[in-house]
Amino acid sequence: MTPEERLKSLGIELPGLPKPLGSYVPFVHTGNLVFLSGMLPLKEGKLITAGRVGESVTLEEATSCARAAAINALAVLKVAAGGLDKVARCVMINGFVASTDDFIDQPKVINGASDLIFQVLGDQGLHARTAVGVNVLPLNSPVEIAFIFELKA
């Protein structure tokens, strides 16, 4: 199956290209690499959930937010690459989770993004990763995730 067919089988329709919230671009393409700016769990321009994990946001809600951020990333990647079929692999995911001092399941939260990337790209979706807890993120988002992808030559 192609990435587009996998998205369809998952019932996912990619949104339009998200607008940057500041003075930056959504992606930079250099050589065979595409670096995506941090993705938030936005749907139609609004956060799907706000707050910190372990406080007002549950682990399940945060995991769904990470998945939503990955969907937004795939929308940007599709534009950057000229189609998801041109992606060679996901290289790296850097996940940030706004969480309380005693919350220690940041990796479980970012699994929401990792699992989706694997479902869509198959073995080319296997990647290196960080999952870091932080005090606060833009717009009071529970997650922000940056991605690096390699394109086919």
Backbone as a ProteinNet text record, in pm:
[ID]
protein_1_A
[PRIMARY]
MTPEERLKSLGIELPGLPKPLGSYVPFVHTGNLVFLSGMLPLKEGKLITAGRVGESVTLEEATSCARAAAINALAVLKVAAGGLDKVARCVMINGFVASTDDFIDQPKVINGASDLIFQVLGDQGLHARTAVGVNVLPLNSPVEIAFIFELKA
[TERTIARY]
84.1	0	87.7	38	107.5	70.6	149	111.8	-28.7	-64.4	-197.7	-306.9	-283.4	-380.3	-390	-276.1	-277.8	-356.3	-336.4	-413.1	-562.6	-600	-741.2	-796.2	-718.7	-764.8	-778.8	-702.7	-712.3	-822.2	-884.8	-990.1	-937.3	-813.7	-751.1	-746.8	-799.7	-788.6	-695.7	-588.5	-491	-549	-522.1	-569	-482.4	-519.7	-436.5	-310.4	-220.7	-93.6	-120.5	-78.9	-101.1	-21.2	-79.4	-10.5	82.5	205.6	297.3	239.7	271.3	223.4	322.9	433.1	536.2	620.8	740.2	832.6	918.9	858.9	928.9	849	907.3	838.7	801.2	700.9	659.4	762.4	851.3	952.8	1070.4	1184.3	1302.2	1348.3	1366.3	1411.9	1556.4	1648.9	1789.6	1845.7	1904.2	1951.6	1834.3	1850.1	1741.7	1663.3	1688.4	1620.8	1516.1	1407.4	1304.7	1290.6	1312.6	1297.9	1164.7	1077.9	949.2	957	900.6	889.8	799.7	805.1	724.2	576.4	514.4	371.5	292.3	183.1	91.4	-31.7	-109.5	-232.3	-346.8	-335	-436.7	-532.8	-658.5	-759.7	-840	-840.5	-907.2	-856.2	-724.5	-659.9	-672.9	-735.8	-754.2	-697.8	-642.3	-593.3	-708.4	-683.7	-789	-798.2	-688.1	-683.1	-575.3	-597.9	-498.5	-467.9	-349	-311.1	-190.9	-158.4	-42.9	-87.4	-7.6	-35.4	-3.2	-91.6	-76.5	-149.3	-207.2	-280.2	-421.9	-440	-572.5	-587.3	-479.4	-481	-440.8	-519.9	-489	-384.8	-325.6	-231.8	-298.4	-421.6	-493.3	-517	-557.3	-579.4	-448.7	-340.8	-210.8	-162.7	-184.8	-146.6	-225	-352.2	-433.9	-382.1	-334.9	-276.8	-149.8	-67	55.3	20.1	-83.3	-129.9	-177.3	-251.3	-300.3	-184.1	-82.1	36.2	104.4	107.2	167.6	85	-45.7	-130.5	-97.9	-82.8	-44.4	93.6	183.4	317.8	311	227.3	214.4	157.4	69.7	15.7	126.7	213.6	327.2	424.2	453.1	546.1	497.5	369.6	313.6	343.2	327.6	357.5	507.9	586	731.9	794	744.5	802.2	740.1	623.4	551.7	475.2	445.3	371	436.8	356	410.3	482.8	456.6	525.5	672.3	711.3	850.3	933.8	873.2	943	1019.4	1149.4	1232.3	1216.2	1212.3	1197.9	1179.3	1127.1	1127.2	1258.8	1335.2	1466.3	1456.4	1384.3	1386	1256	1210.1	1098	1146.7	1127.3	1160.5	1030.1	990.4	862.9	879	797.5	796.3	657.4	653	526.6	520.4	423.1	400.9	338.6	411.1	366.1	406.7	341.2	371.9	507.8	564.1	696.4	702.3	590.7	591.9	543.4	510.3	466.5	589.7	592.3	712	684.5	564.9	528.7	532.8	627.1	641.4	658.6	737.9	750	616	527.7	395.9	313.9	325.3	253.6	300.5	431.1	486.1	466.2	436.8	400.4	280.9	194.9	81.5	127	236.1	292.3	372.8	458.7	544.2	461.8	358.4	275.8	206.1	157	89.8	187.6	305.8	405.4	439.3	453.4	479.9	361.8	239.2	121	112.3	150.2	137.9	255.9	377	495.9	551.2	494.8	545.7	686.1	771.5	908.2	985.8	948	1014	973.8	879.7	836.9	912.6	1000.8	1082.1	1184.4	1202.9	1281.7	1349.6	1448.3	1507.2	1414.1	1426.2	1328.5	1376.4	1325.9	1336.8	1195.5	1175.6	1048.6	1083.6	1058.9	1106	989.1	990.8	891.8	935.9	841.7	868.4	756.3	780.2	682.2	562.3	588	479.4	519	417.4	438.3	349.2	375.9	295	144.9	67	-79.1	-131.1	-44.2	-78.6	-105.2	-36.3	-50	12.7	-47.3	14.6	134.3	140.7	252.7	295.1	422.5	476.1	579.7	573.6	661.2	725.5	858.8	934.4	979.1	987.4	1016.1	1128.1	1204.1	1300.9	1271.8	1256.8	1230.9	1337.1	1364.9	1453.5	1367	1397.7	1325.5	1405.1	1335.7	1402	1486.3	1597.8	1688.8	1625.8
-120.3	0	125.5	228.6	357.2	432.1	532.8	613.6	673.9	717.7	775.8	671.5	547.9	439.9	404.6	407.4	379.2	486.7	612.8	721.3	698.1	664.5	641.3	525.3	417.9	302.3	335.3	434.3	479.3	583.6	623.9	724.4	865.4	891.4	1020.7	1100.5	1221	1316.5	1427.4	1450	1550.6	1690.4	1777.3	1915.4	1994.5	2118.1	2207.1	2242.3	2309	2349.1	2443.8	2406.9	2496	2625.5	2734.7	2863.6	2876.6	2924	2945.6	3045.6	3023.9	3112	3223.3	3228.2	3327.9	3350.5	3400.8	3436.5	3317.4	3221.9	3102.2	3041.3	2943.1	2871.1	2731.3	2666.9	2535.1	2425.2	2443.9	2342	2405.4	2335.1	2370.1	2242	2249.1	2136.1	2164.7	2080.2	2096	1959.3	1949.2	1819	1723	1603.9	1505.2	1508.4	1608.4	1615.7	1726.4	1698.5	1798.9	1809.8	1930.7	1961	2032.7	1975.9	2039.2	2117.7	2237	2315.3	2241.2	2281.2	2215.5	2218.2	2102.4	2088	2080.5	2153.7	2151	2068.9	2026.1	1951.2	2045.7	2108.2	2202.2	2131.8	2167.9	2123.1	2247.3	2278.4	2398.5	2522.9	2524.5	2640	2654.6	2557.8	2565.4	2440.9	2460.7	2345.9	2250.7	2120.9	2025	2004.7	2030.1	2023	2120.1	2184	2275.1	2234.8	2269.8	2243.5	2152.1	2119.3	2034.2	1892.2	1796.8	1656.2	1628.3	1555.8	1529.2	1632.1	1731.4	1837.5	1841.8	1910.4	1921.1	1833.6	1769.1	1683.8	1542.5	1444.5	1304.3	1249.5	1136.9	1067.9	1035.6	987.9	951.6	1074.2	1185.6	1308.6	1357	1349.9	1394.8	1306.6	1176.9	1084.2	1116	1147.2	1189.1	1319.7	1409	1534.9	1509.2	1417	1382.4	1325.3	1245.1	1188.8	1301	1395.4	1508.9	1593	1612.2	1686.6	1612.6	1480.1	1400.7	1410	1416.8	1435.3	1569.3	1673.6	1804.5	1798.2	1722.5	1707.2	1639.6	1538.4	1469.9	1563.4	1653.8	1752.5	1844.2	1888.3	1973.1	1892.8	1771.1	1685.7	1660.6	1638.8	1613.9	1731.7	1853.2	1973	1984.4	1965.1	1981.1	1880.7	1758.5	1651.3	1642.9	1704.8	1689.2	1558.6	1502.8	1377	1284.5	1212.6	1122.9	1003.4	971.7	860.4	892.2	1018	1058.6	1055.3	1011.2	1004.9	873.5	883.2	762.9	707.9	799.4	754.1	870.7	840.6	935.4	914	1019.9	1010.1	1031.8	1138.7	1178.6	1246.9	1220.3	1292	1348	1477.8	1543.5	1590.2	1523.1	1551.2	1623.5	1726.8	1805.7	1794.7	1763.3	1742.9	1839.5	1929.5	2018.4	1933.8	1919.7	1827.1	1874.2	1815.8	1846.2	1786	1832.9	1787.6	1637	1577.9	1436.1	1344.7	1399.9	1318.2	1261.5	1129.6	1066	983.8	996.3	914.2	990	1083.4	1156.2	1061.6	953.1	861	801.2	770.9	716.5	820	946.3	1052.2	1059.6	1066	1082.7	957.8	844.1	724.3	751.5	845.5	879.9	924.8	999.6	1043.7	931.6	867.7	761.1	649.5	607.2	497.2	535	658.3	700.4	706.4	762.4	770.1	629.3	534.1	395.7	337.2	364.8	312	365.3	490	552	518.1	517	495.9	353.4	269.1	133	134.9	44.3	37.1	166.2	245.8	375	475.4	438.4	524.9	502.2	399.8	376.2	488.3	542.6	664.7	670.8	758.5	793.7	896.5	915.4	1002.5	1054.8	1172.4	1222.6	1253	1242.5	1278.3	1349.4	1478.5	1562.8	1632.8	1637.5	1713.2	1857.6	1949.2	2093	2155.9	2278.4	2346.5	2398.5	2460.8	2520	2523.7	2518	2523.1	2631.6	2671.7	2776.2	2746.1	2850.1	2844.2	2755.6	2718	2625.8	2485.2	2451	2318.7	2213	2094	1986.7	1922.6	1933.6	1875.3	1966.1	1955	2013.6	1914.1	1886.4	1783.1	1833.4	1819.7	1853.1	1723.3	1725.4	1604.3	1630.2	1524.7	1526.3	1405.6	1430.3	1324.3	1325.8	1208.9	1197.5	1167.3	1236	1212.3	1117.7	1050.4	963.9	1048.2	992.1	1066.5	1089.4
0	0	0	-64	-61.9	66.2	103.4	220.5	207.7	89.1	67.5	91.5	45.2	66.1	214.3	283.9	427.8	502.7	465.4	528	508	386.1	355.4	438.1	450.2	527.8	676.4	723.2	862.4	881.7	771.5	779.8	803.4	758.2	781.5	652.7	659.1	549	597.2	523.7	565.2	550.9	649.7	641.5	543.8	521.1	442.2	518.9	452.9	513.6	630.6	753.9	868.6	852.2	899.4	893.1	1013	991.4	1103.6	1203.7	1329.8	1436.8	1467.4	1394	1420	1296.6	1320	1211.9	1171.8	1105.2	1058	944.2	878.9	771.8	821.7	761.7	809.6	787.5	687	660.6	588.4	597.8	519.6	452.2	321.7	241.7	202.7	248.2	213.5	176	58.5	11	3	59.7	62.3	192.9	277.1	406.2	408.5	480.3	506	658.1	708.7	850.5	868.8	951.1	977.5	1107.3	1107	1229.5	1327.5	1453	1554.9	1520.2	1526.7	1496.4	1626.2	1629.3	1742.6	1705.8	1805.1	1776.8	1741.5	1625.1	1578.7	1483.7	1493.9	1398.3	1362.5	1233.4	1183.9	1256.5	1282.8	1342.3	1492.3	1559	1704.8	1771.8	1891.9	1969.2	1998.5	1985.5	2019.1	2170.6	2240.9	2386.3	2433.1	2546.2	2602.4	2746.4	2790.9	2929.2	2940.7	3066.9	3093.5	3127.7	3081.2	3107.7	3254.6	3320	3461.8	3546.1	3481.2	3550.6	3492.6	3380.8	3319.3	3194.5	3152.1	3033	3073	3031.1	3062.5	2965.5	3001.4	2912.8	2779.4	2782.8	2660.3	2572.5	2632.9	2555.3	2492.9	2569.7	2519.9	2405.2	2415.8	2309.1	2181.3	2195	2080.5	2021.7	2107.3	2060.2	1980	2026	1952.1	1815.6	1810.5	1682.8	1590	1644.8	1565.2	1512.8	1594.9	1550.4	1435.1	1441.9	1333.4	1205.4	1217	1099.1	1033.4	1114.5	1060.6	995.5	1056.5	999.2	862.9	849.8	721	614.4	655	560.7	509.9	600.3	560.9	475	516.2	442.2	299.5	282.9	149.8	57.1	108.5	29.3	4.8	110.2	101	3.8	5.2	-76.9	-215.3	-231.7	-357.8	-363	-247.2	-236.9	-136.7	-60	42.6	-17.2	-142.6	-208.3	-235.1	-218.3	-240.3	-112.7	-2.3	126	136.5	163	181.3	322.1	422	560.6	655	772	883.1	955.9	973.4	1036.1	1186.5	1228	1369	1406	1526.5	1586.5	1719.1	1738.7	1865.6	1929.1	2036.3	2100.7	2232.8	2250.7	2373.7	2434.9	2564	2634.1	2751.7	2749.7	2863.7	2973.9	3083.8	3186.7	3325.7	3424.2	3563.5	3599.3	3708.5	3751	3778.9	3819.1	3854.6	3741.9	3625.4	3511.4	3441.6	3422.4	3365.8	3240.5	3184.1	3068.9	2936.2	2923.5	2797.4	2678	2690.9	2576.1	2532.7	2628.5	2592.8	2517	2554.3	2484	2339.4	2318.2	2183.4	2098.3	2162.2	2085	1993.6	2032.1	1946.1	1808.7	1803.7	1675	1610.4	1687.3	1632.6	1569.9	1640.4	1590.3	1460.3	1451.1	1328.3	1211.2	1234.7	1126.5	1076.7	1167.6	1127.6	1050.3	1095.5	1026.6	883.7	864.1	731.8	640.8	695.6	612.8	618.7	700.6	714.2	771.9	728.2	781.6	761	660.4	639.2	747.1	830.5	940.2	1069.3	1072.7	1193	1204.7	1324.4	1340.8	1477	1485.3	1615.1	1679.6	1813.2	1878.4	2013	2047.7	2184.5	2233.3	2363.6	2427.5	2557.1	2560.4	2669.8	2737.9	2869	2944.6	2959.9	2938.3	2952.7	3034.7	3081.2	3165.4	3086.5	2972	2894.4	2746.7	2659.1	2514.2	2453.5	2329.2	2266.4	2272.1	2294.7	2301.6	2414.6	2506.8	2615.3	2561.2	2452.4	2392.1	2482.1	2489.2	2566.5	2496.1	2363.2	2288.6	2174.3	2138.7	2016.3	1965	1835.1	1780.3	1652.3	1644.2	1523.4	1457.3	1325.2	1247.5	1147.2	1117.5	1008.2	920.9	789.6	693.3	585.4	529.9	414.3	292.3	181	57.6	-31.9	-120.6	-217.7	-311.5	-354.9	-444.4	-579.5
[MASK]
+++++++++++++++++++++++++++++++++++++++++++++++++++++++++++++++++++++++++++++++++++++++++++++++++++++++++++++++++++++++++++++++++++++++++++++++++++++++++

